[in-house]
Amino acid sequence: MRYQDDISDCSATATVFADDHECPEYDVDHDENANLTCYIPLIVGQVISVQISMKMDSPHFEADVFADGVIRNYWQSTRNKVNTRRAPKVEFTQGIYKIARSMFRSNMVVAPVEQSSNPALARENIGFIEVMISKMNAAGDTHLHGALTPDDLRKDWSGSPAAPVEGKVAPTLQMRFADGVRMQEADRGGTRVRLRRNRQGAAPWVSFKFFYREREHLRNAGITTSSSLGNFSSALRSLSTNRKRKFEDDEVDELDDIVLMRGKENIQRLKTEILELAIQTDSAKKQALAKKRKTERIANELREEYAQLMIKKAELEKQMQAAMDETEKQEASALSPSHSTSSLT
């Protein structure tokens, strides 16, 4: 998803990748407070990463990544001057989690919802990845992100109230963090401070929220194709609510920008559909390969079983032949003259 601030000329793009494939975005929309939302299809076992590209008018800005309502990673600009021509790109490939008093970094892996170990509170919900970007304002305000940190999580959430369903489709997936690398003590202390400290600005500058769901559930809900309607509608709202232009040429230019935006979004929609077909094709290939391997394994087992049966058959034939030879020998011995003479005597 992409956000463009018409007033400050700042922009940001956030993208979720699954197994290094860009996830298609469905039902894209945002409100007047720069909260963007969409749905993405995921499969159990996929490894998730998040990429962000930003162009800012301030040297002080930062980005946070949340998974299922818990802050899992962060990034802060180290610039000392403004440069809006070059957009920094940041990639988040890991998340932070805690076991006992130790903190770890691990991959973000899609897993089924575990009802007995649900990392969510009543005010939060699982099934979404959120990216928040904050930047310094003229007043120097700060704010708290208000989300849970790894330190806030308990081991067992089975007694917590049921979380409200957020979005149009109930979640059946969550992010799993395990088998990570243990953080050093110095890194652990600094990370705790950075996860909890105030962010720049009076509120987040923009929020990207990706509701991740199973593809079949999205299809059942009628959410099957990417949509540019949300972004285009928001552009029209922005046009109607922005400050009045002094010259008619400016209004024409802005309309041209909207038409150009819609064309770019249509191109992005086609790219998304092509990507989805590629993902489906890749999945079908994997399923076909798995079936082929299973068939080969069964065939090998049948060949081995057949070989064993042939060995047993040969042994039985050998035993039968020996028995027949012994019977013939005994019959021949019984009919021999020497045997008859000894009987008469």
C-alpha positions as CSV (number, residue, x, y, z in Angstrom):
1,M,0.0,0.0,0.0
2,R,1.1,3.5,-0.7
3,Y,0.3,6.8,1.1
4,Q,0.9,10.3,-0.4
5,D,0.6,13.4,1.7
6,D,-0.5,16.1,-0.7
7,I,0.3,19.0,1.7
8,S,3.9,18.0,2.7
9,D,4.8,16.0,-0.4
10,C,5.9,13.1,1.8
11,S,5.1,9.6,0.8
12,A,5.5,6.0,2.2
13,T,4.9,2.5,0.8
14,A,4.6,-0.6,2.9
15,T,4.6,-4.1,1.4
16,V,4.3,-7.6,2.9
17,F,6.2,-10.5,1.4
18,A,5.5,-14.2,2.0
19,D,8.4,-16.6,1.1
20,D,9.9,-13.7,-0.8
21,H,6.8,-13.2,-3.0
22,E,4.9,-9.9,-2.8
23,C,1.5,-10.5,-1.3
24,P,-1.5,-9.3,-3.4
25,E,-3.6,-6.6,-1.6
26,Y,-7.4,-6.9,-1.6
27,D,-10.0,-4.4,-0.7
28,V,-7.6,-1.5,-0.2
29,D,-9.0,1.5,1.6
30,H,-8.1,4.3,4.0
31,D,-9.8,7.1,6.0
32,E,-9.1,10.8,6.5
33,N,-6.7,10.0,9.4
34,A,-4.2,8.2,7.1
35,N,-5.1,4.7,8.3
36,L,-4.8,2.4,5.4
37,T,-6.1,-1.1,5.4
38,C,-6.2,-4.2,3.1
39,Y,-6.5,-8.0,3.1
40,I,-3.7,-10.3,2.1
41,P,-3.9,-14.1,1.6
42,L,-1.4,-16.2,3.5
43,I,-0.8,-20.0,4.0
44,V,0.4,-21.8,7.1
45,G,4.1,-22.2,7.2
46,Q,5.0,-19.1,5.1
47,V,7.8,-16.9,6.3
48,I,6.8,-13.2,6.4
49,S,8.9,-10.0,5.8
50,V,7.9,-6.4,5.5
51,Q,9.5,-3.7,3.3
52,I,9.0,0.0,3.7
53,S,10.0,2.9,1.5
54,M,9.8,6.5,2.8
55,K,10.3,10.0,1.4
56,M,10.2,12.6,4.2
57,D,10.6,16.3,4.8
58,S,12.2,15.8,8.2
59,P,15.5,14.1,9.2
60,H,13.7,12.6,12.3
61,F,11.3,9.8,11.5
62,E,10.8,6.2,12.5
63,A,8.9,3.0,11.7
64,D,7.4,0.3,13.9
65,V,6.1,-3.2,12.9
66,F,3.4,-4.9,14.9
67,A,2.2,-8.5,14.6
68,D,-1.1,-9.4,16.2
69,G,-1.2,-6.2,18.3
70,V,2.4,-6.6,19.6
71,I,5.3,-4.5,18.6
72,R,7.9,-6.8,17.1
73,N,10.5,-4.6,15.4
74,Y,11.4,-0.9,14.9
75,W,13.6,1.4,12.9
76,Q,14.8,5.0,13.4
77,S,16.3,7.4,10.9
78,T,19.9,8.3,11.5
79,R,19.9,11.3,9.1
80,N,21.0,14.7,10.1
81,K,19.6,16.6,7.2
82,V,16.5,16.5,5.0
83,N,16.7,14.8,1.6
84,T,13.3,14.2,0.1
85,R,14.8,13.1,-3.2
86,R,16.1,9.8,-1.9
87,A,13.6,7.5,-0.2
88,P,15.2,5.2,2.4
89,K,14.1,1.5,2.1
90,V,13.9,-0.6,5.2
91,E,13.3,-4.4,5.4
92,F,12.0,-6.2,8.4
93,T,12.8,-9.9,8.3
94,Q,12.6,-10.8,12.0
95,G,10.5,-10.2,15.1
96,I,11.4,-9.9,18.7
97,Y,9.9,-12.3,21.3
98,K,10.6,-13.2,25.0
99,I,11.0,-16.4,26.9
100,A,11.5,-16.1,30.7
101,R,14.0,-13.3,31.1
102,S,15.7,-13.7,27.7
103,M,14.8,-12.0,24.4
104,F,15.2,-13.5,20.9
105,R,15.0,-12.6,17.3
106,S,13.3,-15.0,14.9
107,N,11.5,-15.3,11.6
108,M,7.8,-14.4,11.5
109,V,6.0,-17.6,10.5
110,V,2.3,-18.0,9.7
111,A,0.6,-20.6,12.0
112,P,-2.9,-21.7,12.9
113,V,-4.6,-19.9,15.8
114,E,-3.7,-21.6,19.1
115,Q,-6.8,-21.1,21.3
116,S,-4.9,-22.1,24.5
117,S,-2.0,-19.7,23.9
118,N,-3.6,-16.7,22.2
119,P,-1.3,-13.6,22.4
120,A,-4.1,-11.0,22.4
121,L,-6.0,-9.0,24.8
122,A,-9.7,-8.1,24.7
123,R,-8.9,-4.8,23.1
124,E,-6.7,-6.3,20.4
125,N,-7.2,-9.0,17.8
126,I,-4.9,-11.4,16.0
127,G,-4.6,-11.8,12.3
128,F,-3.0,-8.5,11.3
129,I,0.3,-6.9,10.6
130,E,0.6,-3.2,11.1
131,V,3.2,-0.7,10.1
132,M,3.2,2.7,11.8
133,I,5.4,5.6,10.6
134,S,6.0,8.7,12.8
135,K,7.8,11.9,12.1
136,M,8.8,15.0,14.0
137,N,6.5,18.0,13.8
138,A,7.2,21.7,14.4
139,A,6.0,21.6,18.0
140,G,8.2,18.7,18.9
141,D,5.3,16.6,20.2
142,T,5.7,12.9,21.1
143,H,3.2,10.1,21.6
144,L,3.1,6.5,22.8
145,H,2.3,3.8,20.3
146,G,0.0,2.2,22.9
147,A,0.6,-1.4,21.8
148,L,1.8,-4.4,23.8
149,T,5.5,-5.3,23.9
150,P,7.1,-8.7,24.2
151,D,7.5,-8.0,27.9
152,D,3.8,-7.7,28.3
153,L,2.9,-11.2,27.1
154,R,2.0,-14.0,29.4
155,K,2.6,-17.7,28.6
156,D,-1.1,-18.6,28.7
157,W,-3.9,-16.4,27.5
158,S,-6.6,-19.0,27.9
159,G,-8.3,-17.0,30.6
160,S,-8.4,-13.8,28.7
161,P,-11.7,-12.4,27.4
162,A,-12.5,-13.2,23.8
163,A,-11.0,-10.7,21.4
164,P,-13.4,-8.7,19.2
165,V,-13.3,-9.6,15.5
166,E,-11.7,-6.8,13.5
167,G,-12.3,-6.7,9.8
168,K,-14.8,-8.5,7.5
169,V,-13.4,-12.0,7.9
170,A,-12.6,-13.7,11.2
171,P,-9.0,-14.6,11.7
172,T,-7.8,-18.2,11.8
173,L,-4.1,-17.5,11.5
174,Q,-1.5,-15.9,13.8
175,M,2.2,-15.2,13.7
176,R,4.5,-17.7,15.4
177,F,7.9,-16.7,16.9
178,A,10.2,-19.6,17.8
179,D,13.7,-21.1,17.3
180,G,15.2,-17.6,17.3
181,V,18.7,-16.3,18.2
182,R,19.1,-15.1,21.7
183,M,19.9,-11.4,22.1
184,Q,23.0,-10.2,24.0
185,E,22.4,-8.5,27.4
186,A,23.4,-5.1,26.1
187,D,21.2,-5.3,23.0
188,R,18.3,-6.6,25.1
189,G,18.3,-3.6,27.5
190,G,18.5,-1.1,24.7
191,T,15.8,-2.9,22.7
192,R,13.4,-2.8,25.7
193,V,13.9,1.0,26.0
194,R,13.3,1.6,22.3
195,L,10.2,-0.5,22.1
196,R,8.6,1.4,25.0
197,R,9.7,5.0,24.4
198,N,7.6,7.8,22.9
199,R,7.5,8.3,19.1
200,Q,7.9,11.5,17.2
201,G,4.8,13.7,16.5
202,A,1.5,14.0,18.3
203,A,0.2,10.8,16.6
204,P,1.5,8.4,13.9
205,W,1.9,10.1,10.6
206,V,0.5,7.0,8.7
207,S,-0.7,3.5,9.6
208,F,-0.7,0.5,7.2
209,K,-2.8,-2.4,8.5
210,F,-2.7,-5.8,6.6
211,F,-5.4,-8.2,7.6
212,Y,-3.9,-11.6,6.8
213,R,-6.4,-14.4,6.1
214,E,-6.7,-17.8,4.4
215,R,-7.3,-17.5,0.7
216,E,-10.4,-19.7,0.9
217,H,-12.0,-17.5,3.6
218,L,-11.4,-14.4,1.6
219,R,-12.9,-16.0,-1.5
220,N,-16.0,-17.0,0.6
221,A,-16.4,-13.4,1.7
222,G,-16.2,-12.1,-1.9
223,I,-12.7,-10.6,-1.4
224,T,-10.9,-12.1,-4.3
225,T,-9.4,-9.3,-6.4
226,S,-7.3,-6.3,-5.6
227,S,-9.3,-3.0,-5.6
228,S,-8.1,0.5,-6.4
229,L,-11.5,2.0,-5.5
230,G,-10.4,2.8,-1.9
231,N,-7.3,4.8,-2.9
232,F,-9.1,6.5,-5.8
233,S,-12.1,7.5,-3.6
234,S,-9.7,8.9,-0.9
235,A,-7.9,10.9,-3.6
236,L,-11.3,12.5,-4.6
237,R,-12.0,13.2,-0.9
238,S,-8.6,14.8,-0.6
239,L,-9.3,16.9,-3.7
240,S,-12.6,18.1,-2.2
241,T,-11.3,18.8,1.3
242,N,-8.0,20.4,0.4
243,R,-7.5,24.0,0.7
244,K,-9.0,26.0,-2.3
245,R,-6.7,26.5,-5.2
246,K,-6.0,30.1,-6.2
247,F,-5.8,29.3,-9.9
248,E,-7.9,27.0,-12.1
249,D,-4.8,25.5,-13.6
250,D,-3.9,24.0,-10.3
251,E,-7.3,22.2,-10.1
252,V,-6.7,20.8,-13.6
253,D,-3.2,19.6,-12.6
254,E,-4.7,17.9,-9.6
255,L,-7.3,16.1,-11.7
256,D,-4.6,15.0,-14.1
257,D,-2.7,13.6,-11.0
258,I,-5.8,11.7,-10.0
259,V,-6.2,10.2,-13.5
260,L,-2.5,9.3,-13.5
261,M,-2.9,7.8,-10.0
262,R,-5.8,5.6,-11.2
263,G,-3.8,4.4,-14.2
264,K,-0.9,3.4,-11.9
265,E,-3.3,1.7,-9.6
266,N,-4.8,-0.3,-12.5
267,I,-1.4,-1.3,-13.5
268,Q,-0.7,-2.4,-10.0
269,R,-3.9,-4.3,-9.9
270,L,-2.9,-6.2,-13.1
271,K,0.5,-6.9,-11.5
272,T,-1.2,-8.2,-8.4
273,E,-3.5,-10.6,-10.4
274,I,-0.4,-11.9,-12.3
275,L,1.4,-12.4,-9.1
276,E,-1.6,-14.2,-7.6
277,L,-1.7,-16.5,-10.6
278,A,2.1,-17.2,-10.2
279,I,1.6,-18.0,-6.6
280,Q,-1.3,-20.4,-7.4
281,T,0.8,-22.0,-10.1
282,D,3.7,-22.4,-7.7
283,S,1.4,-24.0,-5.2
284,A,-0.1,-26.4,-7.8
285,K,3.4,-27.4,-8.8
286,K,4.3,-28.1,-5.2
287,Q,1.2,-30.2,-4.7
288,A,1.9,-32.1,-7.9
289,L,5.5,-32.7,-6.8
290,A,4.3,-33.9,-3.4
291,K,1.8,-36.3,-5.1
292,K,4.5,-37.6,-7.4
293,R,6.9,-38.2,-4.5
294,K,4.1,-40.0,-2.7
295,T,3.3,-42.2,-5.7
296,E,7.0,-43.0,-6.2
297,R,7.2,-44.0,-2.5
298,I,4.2,-46.2,-2.7
299,A,5.5,-47.8,-5.9
300,N,8.9,-48.5,-4.3
301,E,7.1,-50.1,-1.3
302,L,5.0,-52.2,-3.7
303,R,8.2,-53.3,-5.6
304,E,9.9,-54.2,-2.3
305,E,6.8,-56.2,-1.2
306,Y,6.6,-57.9,-4.6
307,A,10.3,-58.9,-4.3
308,Q,9.8,-60.3,-0.9
309,L,6.8,-62.3,-2.1
310,M,8.8,-63.7,-5.0
311,I,11.6,-64.8,-2.6
312,K,9.0,-66.5,-0.4
313,K,7.5,-68.1,-3.5
314,A,10.9,-69.5,-4.6
315,E,11.5,-70.9,-1.1
316,L,8.1,-72.5,-1.0
317,E,8.6,-74.0,-4.5
318,K,12.0,-75.3,-3.3
319,Q,10.5,-76.9,-0.3
320,M,7.6,-78.4,-2.3
321,Q,10.2,-79.9,-4.8
322,A,12.2,-81.3,-2.0
323,A,9.1,-82.9,-0.5
324,M,8.1,-84.4,-3.9
325,D,11.6,-85.8,-4.4
326,E,11.5,-87.4,-0.9
327,T,8.0,-88.9,-1.7
328,E,9.2,-90.3,-5.0
329,K,12.3,-91.7,-3.3
330,Q,10.2,-93.4,-0.6
331,E,7.8,-94.9,-3.2
332,A,10.7,-96.2,-5.3
333,S,12.2,-97.8,-2.3
334,A,9.0,-99.5,-1.4
335,L,8.6,-101.0,-4.9
336,S,12.2,-102.2,-5.2
337,P,12.9,-106.1,-5.3
338,S,15.2,-106.0,-2.3
339,H,12.4,-104.5,-0.3
340,S,9.9,-107.2,-1.5
341,T,12.3,-110.1,-0.6
342,S,12.9,-108.9,2.9
343,S,9.2,-108.7,3.4
344,L,8.7,-112.4,2.3
345,T,11.4,-113.6,4.6
